[in-house]
Amino acid sequence: MIIQLAKSDAEIIDSYPVMRELRPHILENEFLRRIRSQETVGYQLTFIREAKGVVAVAGFRTGDNLAWGHFLYVDDLVTLPECRSMGYGKALLDWLQEYAKQEGCQQLHLDSGFQRKEAHRFYEREGLKSEGFHFAEIIDLNK
């Protein structure tokens, strides 16, 4: 199983069908532009491709803050539904943990929606701990 960083436009575009499983609100014609925009602030996209195409993707970034020190944050981690429980998610998570070590990150973090119970079981099985709640508010830019 080979894990690669998506560098070319084609690699990013090929990752869209998998990312759509997690981020259905992002339209296909916006995907490349949004990834390229996020890359300007450190976001990276990595993927696993098999003979049938891209089967799993992860989007991540490194950063620094007072709470966590130098960290790797996983924005996106998703496998095609028909390819789940085949080791792709674990492979990406292992790769991300190794990348974090190489970058000198002290912690790895991710958020997951309450409804993603299967993902939570996976994260716990892989040693991640639930440490809190994430709160959010939609800002109405028209007010």
C-alpha positions, 0 to 999 in steps of 0.5 A: 500500500503506497501513501502519497502526498497529492501534488498535481492537480490530477491527484487532487481531482482524483481524490474528490470522490473519496473526500465527497463522502466526508464533505458532501457540501463541497462541489466538484468544480470547487474542490481543486481551488479550495485545496490549493487555497488551503495549501497556502496556509499549510494544508496537505492532502495525502491519499492511497490509490489502488487499481480501482483508483483513490480509496482513502484520503487524509487532509492535515496541517501542522501548527503551533498553539499554547494548548498543544505546542507543535501539533499535527491536526487531521482535518479530513480522514475518510475511506470509500464506504466499500473499502472500509475495514480493509486497513486503509484508514489505519495505514493513513493514521499510522502515516500521519503519526509518523509524519508528525514525529518527523515534523517534531509534533508533540501531539496529533489531533482531530475532531469528529462529528457526533454521528460518526460512531464507527469512526469513533470506534476506529479512533479509539481502537487506534489509541486516540482518546476523546478529550473534549467537546468542539463548539461552533457557531455559524457567523452570518456575514449578512448581518 
